[in-house]
Amino acid sequence: MAGYSSDKKALLDRLRRIEGQIRGLQRMVEEDQYCIDILTQVNSATAALRAVGMGLLDDHVRHCVKESIERGTGDQKVEELLAAVARFAGRPA
C-alpha cells in the first residue's frame, strides 16, 4: 500500500488546485500579461508542487521505508529514498 493512501483525496485536491494554477498561467501568457506577474505565479505553482513533493517524501519515509526496515528489508528502500531526495533536490542520484 502506498504511504499516501490515507491522504489520497487531499493529495488529489492539492494537485487539482495546482492544475488550476497552471491553467491560470496559460491564460496569463495568452493574454500577454506582465512578465513579472507571470513569474510570480510560476514561483507560486513551483512552491505548491514542492510542498506536495515534500509531503510525499514524508509519507514514503513514515510508511514505506519504515515498514521495510521493520521487515528487515530496508536497505533497498533507503537507497531508493536517497536517490529520490537527490532528484528532488535537483542533484544527480
PDB file of N, CA, C and O in Angstrom:
ATOM      1  N   MET A   1       0.845  -1.174   0.000  1.00  0.00           N
ATOM      2  CA  MET A   1       0.000   0.000   0.000  1.00  0.00           C
ATOM      3  C   MET A   1       0.895   1.243   0.000  1.00  0.00           C
ATOM      4  O   MET A   1       1.897   1.292   0.713  1.00  0.00           O
ATOM      5  N   ALA A   2       0.530   2.236  -0.797  1.00  0.00           N
ATOM      6  CA  ALA A   2       1.296   3.472  -0.861  1.00  0.00           C
ATOM      7  C   ALA A   2       1.151   4.253   0.441  1.00  0.00           C
ATOM      8  O   ALA A   2       0.090   4.238   1.065  1.00  0.00           O
ATOM      9  N   GLY A   3       2.221   4.934   0.848  1.00  0.00           N
ATOM     10  CA  GLY A   3       2.207   5.705   2.085  1.00  0.00           C
ATOM     11  C   GLY A   3       1.184   6.821   2.094  1.00  0.00           C
ATOM     12  O   GLY A   3       0.712   7.220   3.159  1.00  0.00           O
ATOM     13  N   TYR A   4       0.837   7.330   0.927  1.00  0.00           N
ATOM     14  CA  TYR A   4      -0.101   8.449   0.848  1.00  0.00           C
ATOM     15  C   TYR A   4      -1.547   8.009   0.756  1.00  0.00           C
ATOM     16  O   TYR A   4      -2.439   8.850   0.654  1.00  0.00           O
ATOM     17  N   SER A   5      -1.797   6.719   0.788  1.00  0.00           N
ATOM     18  CA  SER A   5      -3.152   6.187   0.588  1.00  0.00           C
ATOM     19  C   SER A   5      -4.186   6.794   1.519  1.00  0.00           C
ATOM     20  O   SER A   5      -5.314   7.059   1.102  1.00  0.00           O
ATOM     21  N   SER A   6      -3.817   7.020   2.776  1.00  0.00           N
ATOM     22  CA  SER A   6      -4.792   7.559   3.725  1.00  0.00           C
ATOM     23  C   SER A   6      -5.133   9.020   3.417  1.00  0.00           C
ATOM     24  O   SER A   6      -6.189   9.505   3.821  1.00  0.00           O
ATOM     25  N   ASP A   7      -4.254   9.714   2.713  1.00  0.00           N
ATOM     26  CA  ASP A   7      -4.464  11.123   2.379  1.00  0.00           C
ATOM     27  C   ASP A   7      -4.664  11.321   0.883  1.00  0.00           C
ATOM     28  O   ASP A   7      -4.465  12.423   0.371  1.00  0.00           O
ATOM     29  N   LYS A   8      -5.051  10.278   0.189  1.00  0.00           N
ATOM     30  CA  LYS A   8      -5.132  10.332  -1.275  1.00  0.00           C
ATOM     31  C   LYS A   8      -6.070  11.436  -1.756  1.00  0.00           C
ATOM     32  O   LYS A   8      -5.736  12.152  -2.700  1.00  0.00           O
ATOM     33  N   LYS A   9      -7.226  11.587  -1.133  1.00  0.00           N
ATOM     34  CA  LYS A   9      -8.174  12.612  -1.560  1.00  0.00           C
ATOM     35  C   LYS A   9      -7.575  14.000  -1.393  1.00  0.00           C
ATOM     36  O   LYS A   9      -7.682  14.833  -2.294  1.00  0.00           O
ATOM     37  N   ALA A  10      -6.946  14.258  -0.254  1.00  0.00           N
ATOM     38  CA  ALA A  10      -6.327  15.561  -0.010  1.00  0.00           C
ATOM     39  C   ALA A  10      -5.202  15.824  -1.013  1.00  0.00           C
ATOM     40  O   ALA A  10      -5.050  16.944  -1.501  1.00  0.00           O
ATOM     41  N   LEU A  11      -4.424  14.798  -1.316  1.00  0.00           N
ATOM     42  CA  LEU A  11      -3.344  14.934  -2.284  1.00  0.00           C
ATOM     43  C   LEU A  11      -3.899  15.268  -3.662  1.00  0.00           C
ATOM     44  O   LEU A  11      -3.392  16.160  -4.342  1.00  0.00           O
ATOM     45  N   LEU A  12      -4.933  14.555  -4.069  1.00  0.00           N
ATOM     46  CA  LEU A  12      -5.543  14.827  -5.371  1.00  0.00           C
ATOM     47  C   LEU A  12      -6.160  16.220  -5.423  1.00  0.00           C
ATOM     48  O   LEU A  12      -6.085  16.895  -6.450  1.00  0.00           O
ATOM     49  N   ASP A  13      -6.769  16.653  -4.322  1.00  0.00           N
ATOM     50  CA  ASP A  13      -7.331  18.011  -4.268  1.00  0.00           C
ATOM     51  C   ASP A  13      -6.235  19.060  -4.451  1.00  0.00           C
ATOM     52  O   ASP A  13      -6.421  20.034  -5.181  1.00  0.00           O
ATOM     53  N   ARG A  14      -5.101  18.863  -3.792  1.00  0.00           N
ATOM     54  CA  ARG A  14      -3.980  19.807  -3.939  1.00  0.00           C
ATOM     55  C   ARG A  14      -3.468  19.823  -5.364  1.00  0.00           C
ATOM     56  O   ARG A  14      -3.188  20.888  -5.914  1.00  0.00           O
ATOM     57  N   LEU A  15      -3.344  18.649  -5.969  1.00  0.00           N
ATOM     58  CA  LEU A  15      -2.856  18.579  -7.344  1.00  0.00           C
ATOM     59  C   LEU A  15      -3.835  19.244  -8.313  1.00  0.00           C
ATOM     60  O   LEU A  15      -3.417  19.863  -9.292  1.00  0.00           O
ATOM     61  N   ARG A  16      -5.115  19.118  -8.047  1.00  0.00           N
ATOM     62  CA  ARG A  16      -6.111  19.789  -8.897  1.00  0.00           C
ATOM     63  C   ARG A  16      -6.017  21.299  -8.763  1.00  0.00           C
ATOM     64  O   ARG A  16      -6.188  22.022  -9.744  1.00  0.00           O
ATOM     65  N   ARG A  17      -5.744  21.783  -7.549  1.00  0.00           N
ATOM     66  CA  ARG A  17      -5.564  23.233  -7.366  1.00  0.00           C
ATOM     67  C   ARG A  17      -4.331  23.711  -8.134  1.00  0.00           C
ATOM     68  O   ARG A  17      -4.350  24.773  -8.756  1.00  0.00           O
ATOM     69  N   ILE A  18      -3.270  22.925  -8.083  1.00  0.00           N
ATOM     70  CA  ILE A  18      -2.054  23.272  -8.826  1.00  0.00           C
ATOM     71  C   ILE A  18      -2.337  23.256 -10.323  1.00  0.00           C
ATOM     72  O   ILE A  18      -1.855  24.117 -11.058  1.00  0.00           O
ATOM     73  N   GLU A  19      -3.112  22.284 -10.770  1.00  0.00           N
ATOM     74  CA  GLU A  19      -3.505  22.229 -12.178  1.00  0.00           C
ATOM     75  C   GLU A  19      -4.244  23.515 -12.568  1.00  0.00           C
ATOM     76  O   GLU A  19      -4.030  24.052 -13.655  1.00  0.00           O
ATOM     77  N   GLY A  20      -5.104  24.001 -11.683  1.00  0.00           N
ATOM     78  CA  GLY A  20      -5.797  25.262 -11.923  1.00  0.00           C
ATOM     79  C   GLY A  20      -4.819  26.427 -12.009  1.00  0.00           C
ATOM     80  O   GLY A  20      -4.989  27.327 -12.831  1.00  0.00           O
ATOM     81  N   GLN A  21      -3.791  26.409 -11.154  1.00  0.00           N
ATOM     82  CA  GLN A  21      -2.767  27.458 -11.211  1.00  0.00           C
ATOM     83  C   GLN A  21      -2.059  27.436 -12.562  1.00  0.00           C
ATOM     84  O   GLN A  21      -1.786  28.489 -13.139  1.00  0.00           O
ATOM     85  N   ILE A  22      -1.765  26.254 -13.060  1.00  0.00           N
ATOM     86  CA  ILE A  22      -1.070  26.124 -14.344  1.00  0.00           C
ATOM     87  C   ILE A  22      -1.962  26.640 -15.471  1.00  0.00           C
ATOM     88  O   ILE A  22      -1.493  27.330 -16.375  1.00  0.00           O
ATOM     89  N   ARG A  23      -3.238  26.305 -15.413  1.00  0.00           N
ATOM     90  CA  ARG A  23      -4.161  26.842 -16.422  1.00  0.00           C
ATOM     91  C   ARG A  23      -4.211  28.369 -16.349  1.00  0.00           C
ATOM     92  O   ARG A  23      -4.278  29.042 -17.377  1.00  0.00           O
ATOM     93  N   GLY A  24      -4.178  28.906 -15.134  1.00  0.00           N
ATOM     94  CA  GLY A  24      -4.146  30.349 -14.965  1.00  0.00           C
ATOM     95  C   GLY A  24      -2.895  30.956 -15.598  1.00  0.00           C
ATOM     96  O   GLY A  24      -2.951  32.029 -16.199  1.00  0.00           O
ATOM     97  N   LEU A  25      -1.771  30.262 -15.459  1.00  0.00           N
ATOM     98  CA  LEU A  25      -0.536  30.722 -16.097  1.00  0.00           C
ATOM     99  C   LEU A  25      -0.676  30.729 -17.619  1.00  0.00           C
ATOM    100  O   LEU A  25      -0.236  31.663 -18.289  1.00  0.00           O
ATOM    101  N   GLN A  26      -1.290  29.685 -18.148  1.00  0.00           N
ATOM    102  CA  GLN A  26      -1.506  29.637 -19.603  1.00  0.00           C
ATOM    103  C   GLN A  26      -2.348  30.826 -20.054  1.00  0.00           C
ATOM    104  O   GLN A  26      -2.051  31.458 -21.068  1.00  0.00           O
ATOM    105  N   ARG A  27      -3.393  31.123 -19.298  1.00  0.00           N
ATOM    106  CA  ARG A  27      -4.248  32.272 -19.633  1.00  0.00           C
ATOM    107  C   ARG A  27      -3.466  33.576 -19.584  1.00  0.00           C
ATOM    108  O   ARG A  27      -3.614  34.442 -20.447  1.00  0.00           O
ATOM    109  N   MET A  28      -2.632  33.698 -18.562  1.00  0.00           N
ATOM    110  CA  MET A  28      -1.838  34.911 -18.425  1.00  0.00           C
ATOM    111  C   MET A  28      -0.945  35.123 -19.648  1.00  0.00           C
ATOM    112  O   MET A  28      -0.822  36.242 -20.146  1.00  0.00           O
ATOM    113  N   VAL A  29      -0.329  34.054 -20.125  1.00  0.00           N
ATOM    114  CA  VAL A  29       0.527  34.150 -21.311  1.00  0.00           C
ATOM    115  C   VAL A  29      -0.320  34.474 -22.539  1.00  0.00           C
ATOM    116  O   VAL A  29       0.042  35.336 -23.339  1.00  0.00           O
ATOM    117  N   GLU A  30      -1.454  33.777 -22.686  1.00  0.00           N
ATOM    118  CA  GLU A  30      -2.342  34.041 -23.822  1.00  0.00           C
ATOM    119  C   GLU A  30      -2.800  35.499 -23.839  1.00  0.00           C
ATOM    120  O   GLU A  30      -2.973  36.088 -24.906  1.00  0.00           O
ATOM    121  N   GLU A  31      -2.996  36.075 -22.660  1.00  0.00           N
ATOM    122  CA  GLU A  31      -3.489  37.453 -22.549  1.00  0.00           C
ATOM    123  C   GLU A  31      -2.358  38.481 -22.494  1.00  0.00           C
ATOM    124  O   GLU A  31      -2.594  39.662 -22.239  1.00  0.00           O
ATOM    125  N   ASP A  32      -1.126  38.019 -22.736  1.00  0.00           N
ATOM    126  CA  ASP A  32       0.041  38.905 -22.764  1.00  0.00           C
ATOM    127  C   ASP A  32       0.196  39.727 -21.481  1.00  0.00           C
ATOM    128  O   ASP A  32       0.485  40.923 -21.528  1.00  0.00           O
ATOM    129  N   GLN A  33       0.000  39.070 -20.343  1.00  0.00           N
ATOM    130  CA  GLN A  33       0.141  39.778 -19.076  1.00  0.00           C
ATOM    131  C   GLN A  33       1.619  40.046 -18.782  1.00  0.00           C
ATOM    132  O   GLN A  33       2.514  39.463 -19.395  1.00  0.00           O
ATOM    133  N   TYR A  34       1.837  40.933 -17.839  1.00  0.00           N
ATOM    134  CA  TYR A  34       3.168  41.397 -17.468  1.00  0.00           C
ATOM    135  C   TYR A  34       4.050  40.233 -17.001  1.00  0.00           C
ATOM    136  O   TYR A  34       3.621  39.387 -16.217  1.00  0.00           O
ATOM    137  N   CYS A  35       5.289  40.209 -17.498  1.00  0.00           N
ATOM    138  CA  CYS A  35       6.227  39.116 -17.222  1.00  0.00           C
ATOM    139  C   CYS A  35       6.411  38.855 -15.730  1.00  0.00           C
ATOM    140  O   CYS A  35       6.408  37.703 -15.295  1.00  0.00           O
ATOM    141  N   ILE A  36       6.568  39.905 -14.958  1.00  0.00           N
ATOM    142  CA  ILE A  36       6.815  39.752 -13.522  1.00  0.00           C
ATOM    143  C   ILE A  36       5.615  39.099 -12.839  1.00  0.00           C
ATOM    144  O   ILE A  36       5.785  38.291 -11.926  1.00  0.00           O
ATOM    145  N   ASP A  37       4.414  39.443 -13.272  1.00  0.00           N
ATOM    146  CA  ASP A  37       3.217  38.815 -12.707  1.00  0.00           C
ATOM    147  C   ASP A  37       3.193  37.323 -13.022  1.00  0.00           C
ATOM    148  O   ASP A  37       2.825  36.506 -12.178  1.00  0.00           O
ATOM    149  N   ILE A  38       3.586  36.981 -14.238  1.00  0.00           N
ATOM    150  CA  ILE A  38       3.631  35.557 -14.625  1.00  0.00           C
ATOM    151  C   ILE A  38       4.703  34.837 -13.810  1.00  0.00           C
ATOM    152  O   ILE A  38       4.466  33.742 -13.300  1.00  0.00           O
ATOM    153  N   LEU A  39       5.870  35.443 -13.688  1.00  0.00           N
ATOM    154  CA  LEU A  39       6.948  34.828 -12.901  1.00  0.00           C
ATOM    155  C   LEU A  39       6.542  34.624 -11.445  1.00  0.00           C
ATOM    156  O   LEU A  39       6.907  33.619 -10.835  1.00  0.00           O
ATOM    157  N   THR A  40       5.802  35.554 -10.895  1.00  0.00           N
ATOM    158  CA  THR A  40       5.304  35.425  -9.524  1.00  0.00           C
ATOM    159  C   THR A  40       4.405  34.199  -9.404  1.00  0.00           C
ATOM    160  O   THR A  40       4.493  33.446  -8.435  1.00  0.00           O
ATOM    161  N   GLN A  41       3.551  34.011 -10.386  1.00  0.00           N
ATOM    162  CA  GLN A  41       2.648  32.854 -10.369  1.00  0.00           C
ATOM    163  C   GLN A  41       3.389  31.546 -10.638  1.00  0.00           C
ATOM    164  O   GLN A  41       3.025  30.506 -10.089  1.00  0.00           O
ATOM    165  N   VAL A  42       4.422  31.587 -11.474  1.00  0.00           N
ATOM    166  CA  VAL A  42       5.257  30.394 -11.695  1.00  0.00           C
ATOM    167  C   VAL A  42       5.906  29.993 -10.377  1.00  0.00           C
ATOM    168  O   VAL A  42       5.941  28.811 -10.032  1.00  0.00           O
ATOM    169  N   ASN A  43       6.418  30.970  -9.642  1.00  0.00           N
ATOM    170  CA  ASN A  43       7.034  30.696  -8.342  1.00  0.00           C
ATOM    171  C   ASN A  43       6.024  30.076  -7.381  1.00  0.00           C
ATOM    172  O   ASN A  43       6.348  29.144  -6.645  1.00  0.00           O
ATOM    173  N   SER A  44       4.817  30.590  -7.392  1.00  0.00           N
ATOM    174  CA  SER A  44       3.764  30.063  -6.523  1.00  0.00           C
ATOM    175  C   SER A  44       3.431  28.610  -6.870  1.00  0.00           C
ATOM    176  O   SER A  44       3.295  27.773  -5.978  1.00  0.00           O
ATOM    177  N   ALA A  45       3.302  28.315  -8.151  1.00  0.00           N
ATOM    178  CA  ALA A  45       2.999  26.938  -8.585  1.00  0.00           C
ATOM    179  C   ALA A  45       4.154  26.000  -8.252  1.00  0.00           C
ATOM    180  O   ALA A  45       3.936  24.861  -7.838  1.00  0.00           O
ATOM    181  N   THR A  46       5.373  26.476  -8.432  1.00  0.00           N
ATOM    182  CA  THR A  46       6.548  25.675  -8.111  1.00  0.00           C
ATOM    183  C   THR A  46       6.590  25.355  -6.617  1.00  0.00           C
ATOM    184  O   THR A  46       6.878  24.224  -6.224  1.00  0.00           O
ATOM    185  N   ALA A  47       6.298  26.362  -5.790  1.00  0.00           N
ATOM    186  CA  ALA A  47       6.276  26.143  -4.338  1.00  0.00           C
ATOM    187  C   ALA A  47       5.192  25.143  -3.956  1.00  0.00           C
ATOM    188  O   ALA A  47       5.399  24.307  -3.076  1.00  0.00           O
ATOM    189  N   ALA A  48       4.047  25.223  -4.609  1.00  0.00           N
ATOM    190  CA  ALA A  48       2.957  24.287  -4.320  1.00  0.00           C
ATOM    191  C   ALA A  48       3.368  22.856  -4.690  1.00  0.00           C
ATOM    192  O   ALA A  48       3.095  21.920  -3.938  1.00  0.00           O
ATOM    193  N   LEU A  49       4.016  22.685  -5.836  1.00  0.00           N
ATOM    194  CA  LEU A  49       4.486  21.353  -6.231  1.00  0.00           C
ATOM    195  C   LEU A  49       5.554  20.834  -5.277  1.00  0.00           C
ATOM    196  O   LEU A  49       5.567  19.649  -4.941  1.00  0.00           O
ATOM    197  N   ARG A  50       6.446  21.713  -4.840  1.00  0.00           N
ATOM    198  CA  ARG A  50       7.476  21.296  -3.881  1.00  0.00           C
ATOM    199  C   ARG A  50       6.836  20.841  -2.573  1.00  0.00           C
ATOM    200  O   ARG A  50       7.288  19.873  -1.962  1.00  0.00           O
ATOM    201  N   ALA A  51       5.790  21.535  -2.147  1.00  0.00           N
ATOM    202  CA  ALA A  51       5.093  21.143  -0.914  1.00  0.00           C
ATOM    203  C   ALA A  51       4.467  19.758  -1.072  1.00  0.00           C
ATOM    204  O   ALA A  51       4.511  18.949  -0.145  1.00  0.00           O
ATOM    205  N   VAL A  52       3.891  19.484  -2.228  1.00  0.00           N
ATOM    206  CA  VAL A  52       3.341  18.149  -2.489  1.00  0.00           C
ATOM    207  C   VAL A  52       4.465  17.121  -2.446  1.00  0.00           C
ATOM    208  O   VAL A  52       4.321  16.060  -1.838  1.00  0.00           O
ATOM    209  N   GLY A  53       5.579  17.437  -3.091  1.00  0.00           N
ATOM    210  CA  GLY A  53       6.715  16.519  -3.097  1.00  0.00           C
ATOM    211  C   GLY A  53       7.250  16.238  -1.703  1.00  0.00           C
ATOM    212  O   GLY A  53       7.566  15.095  -1.372  1.00  0.00           O
ATOM    213  N   MET A  54       7.350  17.274  -0.890  1.00  0.00           N
ATOM    214  CA  MET A  54       7.828  17.071   0.483  1.00  0.00           C
ATOM    215  C   MET A  54       6.860  16.196   1.269  1.00  0.00           C
ATOM    216  O   MET A  54       7.283  15.343   2.049  1.00  0.00           O
ATOM    217  N   GLY A  55       5.574  16.402   1.066  1.00  0.00           N
ATOM    218  CA  GLY A  55       4.578  15.562   1.726  1.00  0.00           C
ATOM    219  C   GLY A  55       4.704  14.107   1.304  1.00  0.00           C
ATOM    220  O   GLY A  55       4.596  13.203   2.133  1.00  0.00           O
ATOM    221  N   LEU A  56       4.933  13.882   0.018  1.00  0.00           N
ATOM    222  CA  LEU A  56       5.108  12.518  -0.477  1.00  0.00           C
ATOM    223  C   LEU A  56       6.381  11.885   0.082  1.00  0.00           C
ATOM    224  O   LEU A  56       6.384  10.709   0.446  1.00  0.00           O
ATOM    225  N   LEU A  57       7.460  12.664   0.150  1.00  0.00           N
ATOM    226  CA  LEU A  57       8.686  12.136   0.751  1.00  0.00           C
ATOM    227  C   LEU A  57       8.468  11.768   2.217  1.00  0.00           C
ATOM    228  O   LEU A  57       8.925  10.722   2.678  1.00  0.00           O
ATOM    229  N   ASP A  58       7.771  12.629   2.938  1.00  0.00           N
ATOM    230  CA  ASP A  58       7.464  12.368   4.342  1.00  0.00           C
ATOM    231  C   ASP A  58       6.666  11.079   4.487  1.00  0.00           C
ATOM    232  O   ASP A  58       6.999  10.225   5.308  1.00  0.00           O
ATOM    233  N   ASP A  59       5.604  10.941   3.681  1.00  0.00           N
ATOM    234  CA  ASP A  59       4.783   9.724   3.730  1.00  0.00           C
ATOM    235  C   ASP A  59       5.608   8.491   3.379  1.00  0.00           C
ATOM    236  O   ASP A  59       5.450   7.435   3.990  1.00  0.00           O
ATOM    237  N   HIS A  60       6.483   8.631   2.396  1.00  0.00           N
ATOM    238  CA  HIS A  60       7.306   7.498   1.972  1.00  0.00           C
ATOM    239  C   HIS A  60       8.194   7.018   3.124  1.00  0.00           C
ATOM    240  O   HIS A  60       8.320   5.817   3.363  1.00  0.00           O
ATOM    241  N   VAL A  61       8.804   7.964   3.829  1.00  0.00           N
ATOM    242  CA  VAL A  61       9.684   7.594   4.945  1.00  0.00           C
ATOM    243  C   VAL A  61       8.873   6.974   6.077  1.00  0.00           C
ATOM    244  O   VAL A  61       9.251   5.937   6.621  1.00  0.00           O
ATOM    245  N   ARG A  62       7.761   7.607   6.429  1.00  0.00           N
ATOM    246  CA  ARG A  62       6.974   7.154   7.580  1.00  0.00           C
ATOM    247  C   ARG A  62       6.249   5.835   7.343  1.00  0.00           C
ATOM    248  O   ARG A  62       5.908   5.134   8.295  1.00  0.00           O
ATOM    249  N   HIS A  63       6.015   5.497   6.094  1.00  0.00           N
ATOM    250  CA  HIS A  63       5.278   4.268   5.817  1.00  0.00           C
ATOM    251  C   HIS A  63       6.149   3.244   5.089  1.00  0.00           C
ATOM    252  O   HIS A  63       6.516   2.216   5.657  1.00  0.00           O
ATOM    253  N   CYS A  64       6.473   3.529   3.843  1.00  0.00           N
ATOM    254  CA  CYS A  64       7.172   2.546   3.010  1.00  0.00           C
ATOM    255  C   CYS A  64       8.546   2.168   3.575  1.00  0.00           C
ATOM    256  O   CYS A  64       8.851   0.987   3.743  1.00  0.00           O
ATOM    257  N   VAL A  65       9.361   3.172   3.863  1.00  0.00           N
ATOM    258  CA  VAL A  65      10.711   2.896   4.354  1.00  0.00           C
ATOM    259  C   VAL A  65      10.648   2.273   5.750  1.00  0.00           C
ATOM    260  O   VAL A  65      11.334   1.289   6.025  1.00  0.00           O
ATOM    261  N   LYS A  66       9.832   2.845   6.619  1.00  0.00           N
ATOM    262  CA  LYS A  66       9.719   2.324   7.990  1.00  0.00           C
ATOM    263  C   LYS A  66       9.287   0.857   7.982  1.00  0.00           C
ATOM    264  O   LYS A  66       9.886   0.028   8.668  1.00  0.00           O
ATOM    265  N   GLU A  67       8.252   0.538   7.210  1.00  0.00           N
ATOM    266  CA  GLU A  67       7.773  -0.849   7.162  1.00  0.00           C
ATOM    267  C   GLU A  67       8.834  -1.786   6.597  1.00  0.00           C
ATOM    268  O   GLU A  67       8.992  -2.910   7.074  1.00  0.00           O
ATOM    269  N   SER A  68       9.553  -1.331   5.595  1.00  0.00           N
ATOM    270  CA  SER A  68      10.597  -2.147   5.007  1.00  0.00           C
ATOM    271  C   SER A  68      11.719  -2.422   6.011  1.00  0.00           C
ATOM    272  O   SER A  68      12.233  -3.537   6.084  1.00  0.00           O
ATOM    273  N   ILE A  69      12.089  -1.409   6.775  1.00  0.00           N
ATOM    274  CA  ILE A  69      13.123  -1.586   7.803  1.00  0.00           C
ATOM    275  C   ILE A  69      12.631  -2.555   8.874  1.00  0.00           C
ATOM    276  O   ILE A  69      13.385  -3.420   9.321  1.00  0.00           O
ATOM    277  N   GLU A  70      11.374  -2.417   9.287  1.00  0.00           N
ATOM    278  CA  GLU A  70      10.820  -3.317  10.304  1.00  0.00           C
ATOM    279  C   GLU A  70      10.816  -4.767   9.831  1.00  0.00           C
ATOM    280  O   GLU A  70      10.960  -5.681  10.644  1.00  0.00           O
ATOM    281  N   ARG A  71      10.651  -4.990   8.525  1.00  0.00           N
ATOM    282  CA  ARG A  71      10.675  -6.346   7.971  1.00  0.00           C
ATOM    283  C   ARG A  71      12.100  -6.851   7.730  1.00  0.00           C
ATOM    284  O   ARG A  71      12.304  -8.012   7.375  1.00  0.00           O
ATOM    285  N   GLY A  72      13.086  -5.962   7.928  1.00  0.00           N
ATOM    286  CA  GLY A  72      14.472  -6.358   7.707  1.00  0.00           C
ATOM    287  C   GLY A  72      14.915  -6.238   6.266  1.00  0.00           C
ATOM    288  O   GLY A  72      15.962  -6.768   5.893  1.00  0.00           O
ATOM    289  N   THR A  73      14.135  -5.551   5.453  1.00  0.00           N
ATOM    290  CA  THR A  73      14.458  -5.397   4.031  1.00  0.00           C
ATOM    291  C   THR A  73      14.595  -3.925   3.662  1.00  0.00           C
ATOM    292  O   THR A  73      14.206  -3.517   2.568  1.00  0.00           O
ATOM    293  N   GLY A  74      15.143  -3.136   4.564  1.00  0.00           N
ATOM    294  CA  GLY A  74      15.162  -1.699   4.381  1.00  0.00           C
ATOM    295  C   GLY A  74      16.254  -1.139   3.495  1.00  0.00           C
ATOM    296  O   GLY A  74      16.132  -0.010   3.020  1.00  0.00           O
ATOM    297  N   ASP A  75      17.323  -1.893   3.257  1.00  0.00           N
ATOM    298  CA  ASP A  75      18.451  -1.343   2.503  1.00  0.00           C
ATOM    299  C   ASP A  75      18.037  -0.802   1.134  1.00  0.00           C
ATOM    300  O   ASP A  75      18.439   0.298   0.754  1.00  0.00           O
ATOM    301  N   GLN A  76      17.249  -1.558   0.405  1.00  0.00           N
ATOM    302  CA  GLN A  76      16.834  -1.124  -0.927  1.00  0.00           C
ATOM    303  C   GLN A  76      15.957   0.127  -0.842  1.00  0.00           C
ATOM    304  O   GLN A  76      16.114   1.051  -1.641  1.00  0.00           O
ATOM    305  N   LYS A  77      15.040   0.161   0.118  1.00  0.00           N
ATOM    306  CA  LYS A  77      14.164   1.333   0.269  1.00  0.00           C
ATOM    307  C   LYS A  77      14.964   2.565   0.675  1.00  0.00           C
ATOM    308  O   LYS A  77      14.660   3.672   0.229  1.00  0.00           O
ATOM    309  N   VAL A  78      15.975   2.390   1.509  1.00  0.00           N
ATOM    310  CA  VAL A  78      16.808   3.519   1.914  1.00  0.00           C
ATOM    311  C   VAL A  78      17.563   4.064   0.703  1.00  0.00           C
ATOM    312  O   VAL A  78      17.633   5.278   0.511  1.00  0.00           O
ATOM    313  N   GLU A  79      18.122   3.184  -0.102  1.00  0.00           N
ATOM    314  CA  GLU A  79      18.831   3.623  -1.312  1.00  0.00           C
ATOM    315  C   GLU A  79      17.875   4.330  -2.272  1.00  0.00           C
ATOM    316  O   GLU A  79      18.217   5.355  -2.861  1.00  0.00           O
ATOM    317  N   GLU A  80      16.691   3.777  -2.421  1.00  0.00           N
ATOM    318  CA  GLU A  80      15.660   4.385  -3.265  1.00  0.00           C
ATOM    319  C   GLU A  80      15.298   5.778  -2.744  1.00  0.00           C
ATOM    320  O   GLU A  80      15.139   6.719  -3.521  1.00  0.00           O
ATOM    321  N   LEU A  81      15.169   5.898  -1.420  1.00  0.00           N
ATOM    322  CA  LEU A  81      14.858   7.182  -0.800  1.00  0.00           C
ATOM    323  C   LEU A  81      15.960   8.202  -1.047  1.00  0.00           C
ATOM    324  O   LEU A  81      15.681   9.346  -1.407  1.00  0.00           O
ATOM    325  N   LEU A  82      17.198   7.798  -0.858  1.00  0.00           N
ATOM    326  CA  LEU A  82      18.318   8.715  -1.072  1.00  0.00           C
ATOM    327  C   LEU A  82      18.362   9.210  -2.513  1.00  0.00           C
ATOM    328  O   LEU A  82      18.627  10.387  -2.756  1.00  0.00           O
ATOM    329  N   ALA A  83      18.106   8.327  -3.465  1.00  0.00           N
ATOM    330  CA  ALA A  83      18.075   8.727  -4.876  1.00  0.00           C
ATOM    331  C   ALA A  83      16.922   9.695  -5.132  1.00  0.00           C
ATOM    332  O   ALA A  83      17.075  10.666  -5.874  1.00  0.00           O
ATOM    333  N   ALA A  84      15.781   9.431  -4.523  1.00  0.00           N
ATOM    334  CA  ALA A  84      14.609  10.309  -4.702  1.00  0.00           C
ATOM    335  C   ALA A  84      14.885  11.687  -4.110  1.00  0.00           C
ATOM    336  O   ALA A  84      14.531  12.697  -4.717  1.00  0.00           O
ATOM    337  N   VAL A  85      15.506  11.744  -2.941  1.00  0.00           N
ATOM    338  CA  VAL A  85      15.821  13.030  -2.309  1.00  0.00           C
ATOM    339  C   VAL A  85      16.815  13.793  -3.179  1.00  0.00           C
ATOM    340  O   VAL A  85      16.672  15.002  -3.360  1.00  0.00           O
ATOM    341  N   ALA A  86      17.811  13.110  -3.716  1.00  0.00           N
ATOM    342  CA  ALA A  86      18.779  13.768  -4.596  1.00  0.00           C
ATOM    343  C   ALA A  86      18.091  14.347  -5.830  1.00  0.00           C
ATOM    344  O   ALA A  86      18.364  15.484  -6.215  1.00  0.00           O
ATOM    345  N   ARG A  87      17.206  13.575  -6.449  1.00  0.00           N
ATOM    346  CA  ARG A  87      16.463  14.080  -7.623  1.00  0.00           C
ATOM    347  C   ARG A  87      15.595  15.267  -7.232  1.00  0.00           C
ATOM    348  O   ARG A  87      15.530  16.261  -7.955  1.00  0.00           O
ATOM    349  N   PHE A  88      14.938  15.163  -6.106  1.00  0.00           N
ATOM    350  CA  PHE A  88      14.049  16.228  -5.624  1.00  0.00           C
ATOM    351  C   PHE A  88      14.863  17.500  -5.374  1.00  0.00           C
ATOM    352  O   PHE A  88      14.376  18.605  -5.612  1.00  0.00           O
ATOM    353  N   ALA A  89      16.087  17.346  -4.901  1.00  0.00           N
ATOM    354  CA  ALA A  89      16.954  18.490  -4.632  1.00  0.00           C
ATOM    355  C   ALA A  89      17.634  18.997  -5.907  1.00  0.00           C
ATOM    356  O   ALA A  89      18.351  19.998  -5.875  1.00  0.00           O
ATOM    357  N   GLY A  90      17.411  18.312  -7.020  1.00  0.00           N
ATOM    358  CA  GLY A  90      17.988  18.750  -8.280  1.00  0.00           C
ATOM    359  C   GLY A  90      19.431  18.305  -8.497  1.00  0.00           C
ATOM    360  O   GLY A  90      20.161  18.888  -9.298  1.00  0.00           O
ATOM    361  N   ARG A  91      19.823  17.272  -7.777  1.00  0.00           N
ATOM    362  CA  ARG A  91      21.179  16.744  -7.928  1.00  0.00           C
ATOM    363  C   ARG A  91      21.123  15.362  -8.547  1.00  0.00           C
ATOM    364  O   ARG A  91      20.164  14.623  -8.325  1.00  0.00           O
ATOM    365  N   PRO A  92      22.134  15.005  -9.316  1.00  0.00           N
ATOM    366  CA  PRO A  92      22.155  13.637  -9.864  1.00  0.00           C
ATOM    367  C   PRO A  92      22.228  12.612  -8.736  1.00  0.00           C
ATOM    368  O   PRO A  92      22.928  12.814  -7.744  1.00  0.00           O
ATOM    369  N   ALA A  93      21.509  11.532  -8.897  1.00  0.00           N
ATOM    370  CA  ALA A  93      21.475  10.492  -7.846  1.00  0.00           C
ATOM    371  C   ALA A  93      22.776   9.717  -7.785  1.00  0.00           C
ATOM    372  O   ALA A  93      22.917   8.811  -6.963  1.00  0.00           O
TER     373      ALA A  93
END
